[in-house]
Amino acid sequence: MAKNIKLERAQIHVHASYNNTIITLTDVEGNPVTWKSPGTVGYKGSRKGTPYAARIAAEALVREMKEYGVQSAVLMMKGAGSGRQAVIQTMKGSGIRVSEVRNVTPVSHSKGTIKGRR
């Protein structure tokens, strides 16, 4: 990892599924800088999907963000997992200014096809 990158503003992309929460730190253009998940901080199996594991991963990312010099960030939330709120609360209470929380969960505009119906 190149720690010589200095960022003042960044984006945090959170993918919260039911089984895991992946938190990615990117620059303003969207290029990934680093990422954390409950698996990288020591949780395995079904414990990765818990809000507590997402909070621990977010705290580990906040420590790394301070090394990069991040002052403010925009949160991009995707998915409906249980780690969403835990990550938001951890980021807001970390001392890094959260300027915006945006929900980018994809929503289907069509009904989709029902198999087996005539």
Helices and strands as residue ranges (DSSP letters): E 9-16, E 21-26, E 32-36, G 45-49, H 51-68, E 72-78, H 84-92, E 97-103
